[in-house]
Amino acid sequence: MLSFASFRAVGQDYEEHDVDEFYKKIDLDYGTLDESGQSIDFIFVKTELEQGKYEIEITDGPGDLYEIKGTDMFIKFRGYYGYAGYGEEGILVVGTSAYSSTFYKKED
């Protein structure tokens, strides 16, 4: 679940990362096959998020995707993000589209 956040944290530094797309993970029925006949368990479909500011934690996902912990939502960034490991906290500011959205990673 995403929670709304206040963006002005006193003494907190942020690293800015522009969002390319949002994706939702859809679990598939057992026995679903891809175009090569290989079994697949899930797919990712492009989606939109409601405009707002959310306090989130992201972790590494498959490929270029990053999972928003506690949800079935994933983020793909426009540029290189790097290793998120088991979790990095920050503020996700969702604009009118994914492309106008930004993740502000909390710096230590």
Secondary structure as UniProt FT lines:
FT   STRAND          3..4
FT   TURN            10..11
FT   STRAND          14..27
FT   TURN            30..31
FT   TURN            35..36
FT   STRAND          42..47
FT   STRAND          52..60
FT   TURN            63..64
FT   STRAND          65..68
FT   TURN            69..70
FT   STRAND          73..77
FT   TURN            85..86
FT   STRAND          88..94
FT   HELIX           98..100
FT   STRAND          102..106
//
